[in-house]
Amino acid sequence: MEDSITKLTILHSNDLHGDFLPKQEGDSETGGLVRLSGYINMIRKEKENVLYVVAGDMFRGSIIDREYEGLSTIDLMNSLRPDVATIGNHEVDYGLAHLLFLEKCARFPIINANMFVTMNSARLFRPYLNVEIGGLRILFIGILTEEVLASTRQEKIIGTFVDIKQAAKEVGIICDNYRTVKTDMTILLTHIGLEKDRELAALLDPDWGVDMIIGGHSHTFMDAPEVVNGVSIVQAGTGTGIIGQIDLQYDKEQRKIVRFAWKCPKINEQTAPKDEALEELLDSYRTQTDKKYKRVVTRWARRLTHPSREQETEMGNLYADALQWESSFDIMMMGSGSIRKKELGPVIEYQDMVENTPFDDNLWMVEVTGEQFTQIVKHLMRDDAWKGETEFYQFSQGVHIRYNKTTRALEELTFHGEPVTPDMRLKVAVQNYHYKNFDEFLGVPLEDVKKNMRPRVVATSVNNIIEEFFATHEGLDAHVEGRIELVE
């Protein structure tokens, strides 16, 4: 019986977001690509059959990634030698054509089953990969979040299966066609978030033989795997400070997994050695970027925080006010997800500034009626907001929203102390990404808004405004002051 058992270890990361460098926690370092690679190499030496997989969003978040538009990230990831990776929504941030170029630079397979050319339904990437290890044949299928449409909306040639039911159907098609009798295990490598992973697992036909989902996108730190419809779901938070590790045993005679153990080890000085070869490569990139980005822009009064996207935050208020400063519009609606760090300051280097707001896009100004603004706020406060499944916003000074989550009622909406009335006119600014997805993100048809005033670009660079504001305002401070008041 023991001869029929094969042991397999699957290491997995997701949402690395250019988190290449270690962080100081007390007297020790935690995370960083050098120790992450060291841990992977250590497990590869200690255990017999080891795979390392990545569930999307390798890009964005660091100067090293931004300066080389992802090419440095691919070069560094090549050193980690993933056995397979899927793409996340931020993989398309530098443009689809550039992503296809980066794929050619990758020395590891990148899979995705549901991005295709609209005119002929040709897939852009390999949809699946069969990996043979330890006498086992494992089928990996890549599934991407529907948010990729938001990033590539202007690229009409590209499409994706938006509906989770269609994604499940596509999994069935691939399994029926490519999961032959020789396939021992089927794993979905997804970038759709934990909530959608649960929905997807519930829709899978057990006869398709999907064993597990290794996911990403929602940055979920899990204490244990979730099992839905017989499918185990795991995700490893975000960054390089942890790694997911599945240790399983597969019985070839019974053709099933007989033992499944999962954990998320922390990556630090105690758990992981350094990969010195990778450290040398990383230092070569770091030396180049430090010359350009290691300069002090300003000093804040104290360290400010942005702990959650779904609430008013200190940094959210500061950035929304900075962009509204001396502007031609009344209200800045800053996308919460545009602020990438949970805390920052008090000394702000140029590198910190750019890493914190990496999406350096245009600012659009639109004019909305009070009725439309009220509709926008109600749309933002819907139930999905508290699950992290929608866009949320930080508002500039003067806006006060009182929303009752229990009764789902907008109890108060004022601007500079005056109630927002239906016939009021307000000029509102949003970033380019949010303007391009106005209807979906804000819940009001852009075509209706255009009737009030022709929208126009009022700034071509978010970071130009922020840098100027920081440079001319020393000792900046911000507090959570009740702009968004949530009542349970």
C-alpha positions in Angstrom: 0.0 0.0 0.0 2.8 2.4 0.9 4.3 1.9 -2.6 1.2 3.5 -4.1 1.6 6.7 -2.0 3.3 9.7 -3.5 4.2 12.8 -1.4 4.0 16.2 -2.9 4.7 19.7 -1.6 3.2 22.7 -3.4 4.5 26.2 -2.4 2.4 29.1 -3.5 2.5 32.9 -3.5 0.1 35.5 -4.7 -0.1 39.3 -4.9 3.6 39.8 -4.5 3.2 43.4 -5.9 6.9 44.1 -6.2 7.5 43.4 -2.5 11.1 42.7 -3.2 12.9 44.2 -0.2 12.8 43.0 3.5 11.1 45.0 6.2 12.6 45.7 9.6 10.5 44.3 12.5 12.2 45.0 15.8 15.7 43.6 15.6 15.0 41.3 12.7 14.1 41.4 9.0 11.0 39.9 7.6 10.1 39.1 4.0 11.9 40.1 0.9 12.5 38.2 -2.3 16.0 37.1 -1.2 14.7 35.1 1.8 11.5 34.0 -0.1 13.7 32.4 -2.7 15.9 31.0 0.1 12.9 29.3 1.6 11.8 27.8 -1.7 15.3 26.5 -2.4 15.5 25.0 1.1 12.2 23.1 0.7 13.3 21.9 -2.7 16.4 20.4 -1.1 14.6 18.9 1.9 11.5 17.4 0.2 11.3 14.9 -2.7 8.6 16.4 -5.0 8.2 20.2 -4.8 6.3 22.7 -7.0 6.2 26.4 -6.7 3.2 28.3 -8.2 2.2 32.0 -8.4 -1.5 33.1 -8.4 -1.1 36.4 -10.1 -0.1 40.1 -9.4 3.6 39.9 -9.5 3.8 43.5 -10.7 3.2 46.9 -9.2 4.1 48.2 -5.8 7.8 48.9 -6.0 10.1 51.4 -7.7 12.2 48.5 -9.1 9.1 47.2 -10.9 7.9 50.6 -12.0 11.3 51.9 -13.3 11.7 48.9 -15.6 8.0 48.4 -16.4 7.9 44.8 -15.1 11.0 43.6 -16.9 13.0 43.6 -13.7 10.2 41.7 -12.0 10.3 39.0 -14.6 14.1 38.8 -14.4 13.9 38.4 -10.6 11.0 35.9 -10.8 13.0 33.8 -13.2 15.5 33.3 -10.4 12.6 31.9 -8.2 11.9 29.4 -11.0 8.1 29.0 -10.6 6.7 25.8 -12.2 3.6 27.7 -13.3 2.0 31.2 -12.8 -1.2 32.8 -13.7 -1.7 36.5 -14.5 -3.5 38.9 -12.2 -5.3 42.2 -13.0 -2.1 44.2 -12.4 -0.1 42.3 -14.9 -1.9 44.4 -17.6 -1.1 47.7 -16.0 1.7 48.4 -18.4 -0.5 47.5 -21.4 -1.5 44.3 -23.0 1.2 44.4 -25.7 3.9 44.9 -23.1 2.5 42.0 -21.0 2.8 39.7 -24.1 6.4 40.9 -24.5 7.1 40.2 -20.8 5.7 36.7 -21.2 8.3 36.0 -23.8 11.0 37.1 -21.3 9.7 34.7 -18.6 11.5 31.4 -18.3 8.4 29.9 -16.6 5.0 29.1 -18.0 2.2 31.6 -17.6 -1.4 30.3 -18.0 -4.8 31.9 -18.4 -8.0 30.3 -19.7 -10.3 33.3 -20.1 -8.6 36.1 -21.9 -9.1 36.0 -25.6 -9.3 38.0 -28.8 -12.9 39.1 -29.3 -12.9 38.8 -33.1 -12.0 35.1 -33.3 -12.0 33.9 -29.7 -8.3 33.0 -29.9 -6.9 32.7 -26.4 -4.0 35.1 -25.5 -2.3 32.6 -23.2 -1.9 28.9 -22.8 -5.1 28.0 -20.8 -3.7 25.1 -18.9 -0.5 23.2 -18.1 0.2 19.6 -17.4 3.0 19.1 -14.9 4.5 15.7 -14.3 6.3 15.1 -11.0 6.9 12.1 -8.9 5.0 9.9 -11.3 2.0 12.2 -11.0 0.4 14.2 -13.7 -1.2 17.5 -12.5 -3.4 19.7 -14.6 -3.2 23.5 -13.7 -5.8 25.9 -15.2 -5.5 29.7 -14.9 -8.6 31.9 -14.2 -8.4 35.7 -14.0 -10.6 38.3 -12.2 -13.2 40.2 -14.2 -11.4 43.4 -13.2 -9.0 42.9 -16.1 -11.7 44.4 -18.2 -11.4 47.6 -16.2 -7.7 47.9 -17.0 -8.1 47.0 -20.7 -11.4 48.6 -21.5 -9.9 50.8 -24.2 -8.5 47.7 -25.9 -11.6 46.5 -27.6 -9.9 43.6 -29.1 -9.6 41.9 -25.7 -12.3 40.1 -23.9 -12.7 37.8 -20.9 -15.4 35.6 -19.3 -16.9 38.1 -16.9 -19.5 35.9 -15.3 -18.3 33.3 -12.8 -20.8 30.8 -14.3 -19.0 31.2 -17.7 -15.7 30.7 -16.0 -16.9 27.5 -14.3 -18.2 26.3 -17.7 -14.7 27.0 -19.2 -13.1 24.9 -16.5 -15.5 22.1 -17.4 -14.6 22.4 -21.1 -10.8 22.2 -20.4 -11.3 19.3 -17.9 -13.4 17.3 -20.4 -10.9 17.9 -23.2 -7.5 17.7 -21.5 -8.0 16.0 -18.1 -7.5 12.5 -19.6 -7.4 9.3 -17.7 -3.7 10.0 -17.1 -4.4 13.1 -15.0 -4.1 12.5 -11.3 -4.9 15.9 -9.9 -6.5 19.1 -11.2 -5.7 22.5 -9.6 -7.2 25.9 -10.5 -4.7 28.8 -10.2 -7.1 31.8 -9.8 -6.9 35.5 -9.4 -10.5 36.3 -8.6 -10.6 36.8 -4.8 -11.7 34.4 -2.0 -15.4 35.3 -2.3 -15.4 34.4 -6.1 -13.3 31.3 -5.4 -16.1 30.1 -3.1 -18.7 30.8 -5.8 -16.6 29.1 -8.5 -16.0 26.0 -6.3 -19.7 25.7 -5.7 -20.4 25.6 -9.4 -17.9 23.0 -10.3 -19.2 19.6 -11.3 -17.5 16.9 -9.1 -17.0 14.8 -12.1 -14.6 17.3 -13.5 -12.2 16.3 -10.8 -11.0 19.7 -9.5 -9.1 19.0 -6.3 -8.2 22.5 -5.1 -8.1 26.2 -5.9 -5.0 28.2 -5.2 -6.1 31.8 -5.3 -5.2 35.5 -5.0 -6.5 39.0 -5.5 -8.3 39.6 -2.2 -5.1 39.6 -0.2 -6.7 37.1 2.3 -4.6 35.8 5.2 -6.2 32.4 6.0 -5.9 30.4 9.2 -7.0 27.2 7.5 -8.1 26.0 4.0 -11.8 26.3 3.2 -13.6 23.4 1.6 -16.5 24.2 -0.8 -18.2 21.4 -2.8 -15.3 19.1 -2.0 -12.7 21.6 -3.3 -10.0 22.9 -1.0 -9.4 26.7 -1.3 -6.2 28.4 -0.1 -4.6 31.8 -0.5 -1.4 33.3 1.0 -2.2 36.9 1.9 0.0 39.3 0.0 3.7 40.1 -0.3 6.8 38.1 0.4 6.4 38.0 4.2 4.7 34.6 4.0 4.3 31.7 1.6 1.6 29.1 1.3 2.7 25.4 1.7 0.6 22.4 0.9 2.0 19.0 2.0 -0.1 16.2 0.6 -0.1 12.5 -0.1 -1.7 11.0 -3.2 -2.7 7.3 -3.4 -2.2 6.2 -7.0 -4.3 3.0 -6.5 -7.3 4.9 -5.1 -6.5 7.8 -7.4 -7.2 10.5 -4.7 -5.5 12.7 -2.2 -5.4 10.8 1.1 -3.7 13.5 3.2 -3.8 17.3 2.8 -2.0 19.6 5.2 -1.7 23.4 4.6 0.2 26.1 6.4 1.5 29.7 5.8 5.1 29.9 7.2 6.5 33.4 7.8 9.5 34.4 5.9 12.2 35.9 8.2 15.7 35.4 9.5 14.7 32.4 11.6 12.8 30.5 8.9 14.6 31.2 5.7 18.2 31.5 4.5 19.2 34.1 1.9 19.6 33.3 -1.7 22.9 35.1 -2.3 22.8 34.9 -6.1 19.4 36.6 -6.1 20.5 39.2 -3.6 23.3 40.2 -6.0 20.8 40.6 -8.9 18.4 42.5 -6.7 21.2 44.9 -5.5 22.1 45.7 -9.1 18.5 47.0 -9.7 18.4 48.7 -6.3 21.6 50.6 -6.9 20.2 52.1 -10.1 16.9 53.1 -8.6 18.4 54.5 -5.4 20.3 57.1 -7.4 17.0 58.5 -8.7 14.5 57.9 -5.9 16.4 58.2 -2.6 15.7 61.9 -1.9 13.5 63.4 0.7 10.4 65.1 -0.6 8.9 66.2 2.8 8.5 65.4 6.4 5.0 64.7 7.9 4.1 65.6 11.5 3.8 61.8 12.2 3.3 58.4 10.7 -0.1 58.2 8.9 -2.1 55.1 8.3 -4.4 53.6 5.6 -5.5 50.3 7.3 -8.4 49.5 5.2 -9.9 50.4 1.8 -13.5 50.3 3.0 -13.3 53.2 5.5 -12.1 56.8 5.8 -8.4 56.9 6.6 -5.7 59.4 7.6 -3.8 59.0 4.4 -7.0 58.9 2.4 -8.0 62.3 3.7 -4.5 63.7 3.1 -4.3 62.6 -0.5 -7.8 63.6 -1.4 -7.2 67.0 0.1 -3.8 67.3 -1.7 -5.4 66.6 -5.1 -8.3 69.0 -4.4 -5.9 71.8 -3.3 -6.1 74.9 -5.4 -8.2 72.9 -8.0 -11.0 73.9 -10.2 -13.3 71.2 -8.8 -15.3 70.9 -5.5 -14.7 67.3 -4.5 -11.9 64.8 -5.1 -12.9 61.2 -5.0 -9.7 59.3 -4.5 -9.8 55.6 -5.2 -8.9 53.8 -1.9 -7.0 51.2 -3.8 -4.8 53.8 -5.3 -3.1 54.2 -1.9 -1.0 51.1 -1.6 0.8 51.3 1.8 -0.9 50.8 5.1 1.3 53.3 6.9 3.9 55.9 5.8 6.0 58.7 7.2 7.1 60.8 8.9 10.0 61.1 6.4 8.8 60.8 2.9 11.3 60.0 0.2 10.5 60.2 -3.5 10.5 56.4 -3.6 7.9 56.2 -0.8 5.7 58.7 -2.6 5.7 56.9 -5.9 5.3 53.5 -4.4 2.3 54.6 -2.4 0.5 56.0 -5.4 1.9 54.0 -8.3 -1.1 54.6 -10.7 0.1 58.0 -12.0 -2.8 58.8 -14.3 -4.9 61.7 -15.5 -7.5 63.5 -13.4 -10.9 64.0 -15.0 -13.4 66.6 -13.8 -17.2 66.0 -14.3 -20.2 67.9 -13.1 -22.9 66.0 -11.3 -26.3 67.1 -9.9 -27.0 66.6 -6.2 -29.3 63.8 -7.1 -26.6 62.0 -9.1 -24.0 62.6 -6.3 -26.5 61.1 -3.8 -27.0 58.1 -6.1 -23.2 57.7 -6.4 -22.8 57.6 -2.6 -25.6 55.1 -2.2 -24.0 52.9 -4.8 -20.6 53.0 -3.1 -22.2 52.1 0.3 -24.0 49.0 -1.0 -23.4 45.6 0.8 -20.7 44.5 -1.6 -18.5 47.4 -0.4 -17.9 45.7 3.0 -16.8 42.5 1.3 -14.0 44.3 -0.5 -15.6 43.5 -3.9 -16.2 47.0 -5.1 -14.3 50.2 -5.5 -14.3 52.5 -2.5 -13.3 56.2 -2.2 -11.7 58.7 0.0 -13.4 62.1 -0.1 -11.8 65.5 0.1 -12.7 68.0 2.9 -16.3 69.3 3.1 -18.1 66.0 2.4 -20.0 64.3 5.2 -21.7 61.0 4.7 -23.7 59.2 7.4 -24.6 55.7 6.3 -26.5 53.1 8.4 -25.2 49.6 7.5 -27.9 47.9 9.4 -30.9 49.6 7.7 -28.9 50.3 4.5 -30.0 53.9 4.6 -28.1 57.1 3.7 -29.1 59.1 6.8 -27.1 62.3 5.9 -25.2 63.7 3.0 -23.8 67.3 3.3 -21.2 69.4 1.6 -19.6 72.1 3.8 -22.4 71.7 6.3 -25.3 72.2 3.8 -27.5 69.3 2.8 -26.9 68.0 -0.8 -30.2 68.8 -2.6 -31.3 67.2 -6.0 -30.8 70.4 -8.0 -27.3 71.2 -6.6 -24.4 71.2 -9.0 -21.0 69.8 -7.9 -17.8 69.4 -9.8 -16.1 66.1 -8.9 -12.7 64.7 -9.9 -11.8 61.1 -10.4 -8.7 59.3 -11.7 -8.5 58.0 -15.3 -9.1 54.4 -14.3 -12.3 55.3 -12.5 -13.5 57.6 -15.2 -13.0 54.8 -17.8 -15.2 52.6 -15.6 -17.6 55.3 -14.4 -20.9 53.5 -14.9 -19.7 50.3 -13.1 -17.7 51.9 -10.3 -20.0 54.9 -9.5 -23.4 53.6 -10.4 -24.5 56.5 -12.6 -24.4 56.5 -16.4 -21.5 58.6 -17.7 -23.6 59.6 -20.7 -26.1 61.3 -18.3 -23.3 63.1 -16.4 -21.9 64.4 -19.7 -25.2 66.2 -20.3 -24.4 68.5 -17.3 -21.0 69.5 -18.6 -18.4 68.1 -21.0 -15.9 66.2 -18.9 -12.3 67.3 -19.2 -8.8 66.4 -18.1 -7.7 68.8 -15.4 -4.3 67.2 -14.7 -2.1 64.7 -16.5 -0.3 63.4 -13.5 -1.6 62.6 -10.0 2.0 62.4 -8.6 3.0 65.8 -10.0 0.3 67.3 -7.9 1.1 65.3 -4.9 4.8 66.0 -5.1 4.2 69.7 -5.4 1.8 69.7 -2.5 4.2 67.7 -0.3 7.2 70.0 -1.3 5.3 73.1 -0.3 3.7 71.8 2.9 6.1 70.8 5.6 4.7 69.0 8.7 1.6 67.7 7.1 -0.9 65.9 9.3 -4.3 64.3 8.8 -6.9 62.6 11.0 -10.1 60.5 10.6 -12.6 63.2 11.1 -16.0 61.7 10.3 -16.2 62.4 6.5 -17.5 58.9 6.2 -19.6 58.0 9.3 -20.7 54.4 9.3 -23.5 53.4 11.7 -24.0 49.7 12.7 
